[in-house]
Amino acid sequence: MVIKVYNTLTRRLENFEPFEGNLVKMYVCGPTVQDVAHLGHARTYIAFDAIIRFLEYRGYRVFYVRNITDVGHIREESGRDRILEGAAREKLEPMELVDKYMLMFFEDMDALKLRRPNIQPRATMHILDMIEMIKTLIEKGYAYEVDGNVYFDVSKFPDYGRLSGIKYEELIKHRIEPDPRKKNPADFALWKKAEKGYLLKWPSIWGEGFPGWHIECSVMSMKYLGPQIDIHGGGQELILPHHENEIAQSEAFTGKKPFVKYWLHTGYLTIAGEKMSKSLGNFVTIKEVLKKYDADAIRFFVLSSHYRSNIDYNEEAIKRAADSVDRIRSTLRELYYETEGARPGNDETVSRICAEMRERFIKAMEMDFNTPEALSVLHELIHKANAYLSSKVVTKAGIDAYYNTILELCNSIGLLQDFKPEITIDNLIVSEVLKILLDLREELRKRGMYDLSDRIREGLKEVGIFIEDTKEGQKVRLKR
């Protein structure tokens, strides 16, 4: 099967064929680091992490760039840079604020067990590159300068609006730059003049100023991935104006089309049907969610919806996701420990079932990364594995096939990356109580009171905790 992806630009499913064989050049818009990251951010980055992992599972080599925006992202309501607003709010220097929240963002992404990008460039480290690109756009007639401000002339780019489908009348209303000296109200800023006392500014041939938000991603993506890239991703809120502007300035600069072969956009994470947002105050931070649920539960919750669909966050839904992950872990552990009593020999029936389940899983993911369908196949595979264990007629080959297939498919979308089947005291919910009981049992055995020590062992066995006495001491394992 060929992987098919839904391209926002063409609004249809297309066969996935990278520019350069099995190399996938991928750029995902990163955060504006002016506050803590919330679950809405996690929704987008988990979705793209699953896409990256599945592409790598299918033999592609993904070179992944995700930027850090630390200047130029103007808030539409106030017309002020978000970094400056955050710095004023916390009484910090702008770059002090950036470092604080950039490092916290990295911690959150690691805690969610996301694959790190190959490069994470910062906008402020590419100001000279942006100035050079803007100069070239002016020379080519696509941009013009007005008293220290530089604007992109939308009328010179006939394809403008193709990604978003926006009409000219709507476009005029959308622009927040009020400068009446623009040639066209729809033109957007490439460089903004900095007024006296403005904290984020750099020297340029047009005077002191700072870059527009959109030029940043064009520069950073082309610097590290070249003039044409395979996948550009981000939340659907970035389609207009951010990604629309990226296409215009990038293709005008290079003369090559398309700038991006496949545009992929994630849906919103909502609360009670309303988009999760800092400005609305209806957000839950990644750190808050990780205090209650582990990374696998959060990932399962996100992947239970298609990446292009909206997801509504509620406690019930994420608890169901956590329970689903626990069932997978429990089945894997039972399979692991059942190998001790399994008979030797092949099991062609199980091998066939696992092959069919794997094929169905892959087919689902190859149809525009349909994670809900893939997870339903995984759920069916878990059900079949449990039925097999209940049959009491199991072979080591059959158990190995179920165990390896379940873990392989989970890992292909980033689930259970560090799963270990062995049960240790440390990862039991009742670890402290169990440790007390084990210490007591060991003391009873030393005193020769085997009847009492055996009562503790049999009691624990009844609730699924098995104690084995070895030369190295007591070994603990869990069985459902």
QUIDA-V939584 format. One line per field, one symbol per residue. ss: DSSP state (h for helix, s for strand, l for the rest). phi: phi as a letter, one per 20 degrees, with the letter a starting at -180 (. if undefined). psi: psi as a letter, one per 30 degrees, with the letter a starting at -180 (. if undefined). A space follows every 10 residues. Layout:
ss->???
phi->???
psi->???
//
This chain:
ss->lllsssslll lsssslllls llssssssll lslllllshh hhhhhhhhhh hhhhhhhlll sssssslssl lllsllllll shhhhhhhhh lllhhhhhhh hhhhhhhhhh hlllllllsl lshhhhhhhh hhhhhhhhhl llssssllss sslhhhllll lllllllhhh hhhhllllll lllllllsss ssslllllll lsllllllss slhhhhhhhh hhhhhlllss ssssshhhhh hhhhhhhhhh hhhhllllls ssssssllss sllsslllll llllshhhhh hhllhhhhhh hhhlllllll ssllhhhhhh hhhhhhhhhh hhhhhhhhhh hlsllllhhh hhhhhhhhhh hhhhhhslll hhhhhhhhhh hhhhhhhhhh llllshhhhh hhhhhhhhhh hhllllllll llllhhhlll hhhhhhhhhh hhhhhhlllh hhhhhhhhhh hhllssssss llssssssll
phi->.efdceegfe lbfcfecffc meedecccfe eeedaffdff fggfffgfff ffffgffene dddddcedec aneefffdmd fffffffffd lcfgfffgfg effffgffff femeffffbc fdgfecffff gfffgffffe nebbdclndd ceeffecgef offemfegff fgfffefegf effbgefded bdfefgnfed bcfbfeofab ffffffffff fffdcnfcce cccrfffegc egfffgggff fffemdcefc fcedcefeed clndgfbffe mddcffffff fdceffffff gfffdfgeef ceebffffff ffffffffgf ffffffefff dfefoecfff gfffffffff ffgfffelle ffffffffff ffgfffffff fmdcdfffff ffgfffffff ffcnelfdfc ffedgfdefe gfffffffff ffffffemef ffffffffff ffdndddcec fepfddbdcf
psi->kkkkkjjeef hlklkjjlei bgkjjkkkka ljiglkklfe eeeeeeefee eeeeeeeggl jkjkkklkjg lfjkkeefgl keeeeeeeeg hlkefeeeee feeeeeeeee efhkkkleki kkefggeeee eeeeeeeeef gfllkjhfkk kkjeffjfgk feefgkleee eefekfjgjf fkekffklke kkkklkfkfj llklfglkal lleefeeeee eeefflfkle kklllfffek feeeeeeeee eeefgkklek ejkkklllkl jhfkkkkeff ghlkleeeef ffkleeeeee eeffkkffll kkkleeefee eeeeeeeeee eeeeeefffe gklllljeee eeeeeeeeee eeeeefihhi eeeeeeeeee eeeeeeeeef fgikleeeee eeeeeeeeee ffggkhegkk fkkleegkeh eeeeeeeeee eeeeeeggif eeeeeeeeee efggjkkkkl ffakkklkk.
//
